Amino acid sequence: MGLFKKSSKSKGETKPSWKILIVDDEPDVHAVTKLTLSQFEFDDKGVEFISAYSGEEARKVLNERNDIALVLLDVVMETDDAGLQVAQYIRQDLSNHFIRIILRTGQPGQAPERTVITNYDINDYKDKTSLSSDKLFTVVYTGLRGYRDILDIELARKKLENHREGLERVIDSTASLFRIRSLQEFASGLLVQIASLLHADENGSENSNNFVVRKNEDGLQFLAGTGQYRPLSGDKVNLPENINAMIKNACLSQKCVIENDYFVGYFKTINAGENLIYLEGINQIDDLDRKLLELFSNNISVAFDNLELDKEIFETQSEIIDTLGEVVESRSKEAANHVRRVAHLSRALALWAGEPEEKAQELFMASPMHDVGKVAIPDSILLKPGKLTEEEFEIMKTHVNIGHEIFTRSKRSTLKAAAIVAGEHHEKYNGEGYPNGLKGEDIHIYGRIVALVDVFDALSHSRCYKEAWPLDKILQLLEEEKGEHFEPRLVELFIQNIDEVQRIMEAYPD
């Protein structure tokens, strides 16, 4: 840890020093600053001062030197905003985000603190009149500590690039790991990433007995595992005594633990509790590895929190959409769980059709909104038990355009998908549907899928105008409508997976 302390070096002996640039048009400010700070060191380095008496002179110094650690910067010099222009020059023109910039002003009215902090990338703002000797010590200490920490990270990055073959791939892949929205997928990817970071055995990510767990009131819940722990995701099991001891140690110390060739990573979060990763077969690691691991671990904790927040947002959004869908279905006196079955069937059929998981999940969220436009249809038509007249049917058909209009202005991907589903689920593969007579693949895949599952579920259940059909009769209709109402490939996939279809139907009965 860096400390300010009296110098113990003998006179004339040179030692490394931190370079501090004082930028102020008042010579007395330079003199007082140098006198106040002349006697202390930070991290066994002295302090060397460079003086500039104008913004222009400061820019020249900064352009010629790349070893400035901290700038004590006045605002008003040759112009009222000369110091602010220097700060902007450092960050934008020199693209230097390492230097710590401490703004000092004797005229706060010329540069209001809130405005300056908001609009300029500085690290601290001080009124000269309140900057006592002790406070100057504190400002410089924290500034140099921040600069040192940034240098340490940069040094680690350079060492990583220059001396650690393969680690660049690990760091580069971190961003894609954090984009994963499934907790189990994230945990599985985390095992691979940290195993690589710690130089675990090459086969460690597959054959070693590694796992990721979440600690809760009931014990440890497995999120992902390899080797003997592979099939335990979601389960709670007892661990060997030595592994339990390491986990308890990590939880008590709230730190990662490395013993022999075993590693337990500890990730405490705000929203996701305590998460731990266990790896075996760890090879010798050095200080660089430890620093990288500490940095990586901080990001992992944030990622766990983000996943938990995503889950909460997803579940809330899903509940709202389900509720709105149920309101629509309830008004039309249709099957109570119709929207849930449509959602689950749509997701399943999307996956069977080869759509990516994220698209299938998006359709799962959007499909309950397929009939939302019915909120605008009069009860006399919506609840009519008999066949609609031609005029009444034309009014009923307007629900697709109404539903599309409700969502089409949204910028949210789920609601944009809902607009597609609402507007296209009555289009037919042969081009004879409504409202736009779209044909074949001109109909969005979401519309093609919901068209099929909506009809299947509607026929499977009683409505105010009809009785439920038996399964064999419904499947016969689907076969007859291949290439007419429905896309042939989707019909084939649906029928091939009819056992799973029935399982979903039974899971959400009326």
Buried (B, 14 or more C-beta within 10 A) or exposed (E): EBEBEEBEEEEEEEEEBBBBBBBBBEEEBBEBBBEBBEEBBBEEBBBEBBBBBBBBBBBEBBEEEEEBBBBBBBBBBEEEBBBBBBBBBBBEEEEBEBBBBBBBBBEBEBBEEEEBBEEBEBBBBBEBEEBEEEEBBBBBBBBBBBBBEBEEBEEBBEBBEEEBEEBEEBBEBBEEBBEBBBBBBBBBBBBBBBBBBBBBBEEBBBBBBBBBBBBEEEEBBBBBBBBEBBEBBEEEEEBEEEBEBBBEBBBEEEBBBBEEBBBBBBBBBEEBBBBBBBBBBBEEBEEBBBBBBEBBBEBBBBBBBBBBEBBEEBEEBBEEBBEBBBEBBEBBEBBBBBBBBBBBBBBBBBBBBEBEEEBBBBBBBBBBBBBBBBBBBEEEBBEBEEEBEEEBEEBBBBBBBBBBBBBBEEEEEBBBBBBBBBBBBBBBBBBEBBBBEBBEEEBBBBBBBBBBBBBBBBBBBEBEEEEBBEBEEBBEBBEEBBEEBBBEEBBBBBEEBEEBBEEBBEEBEE
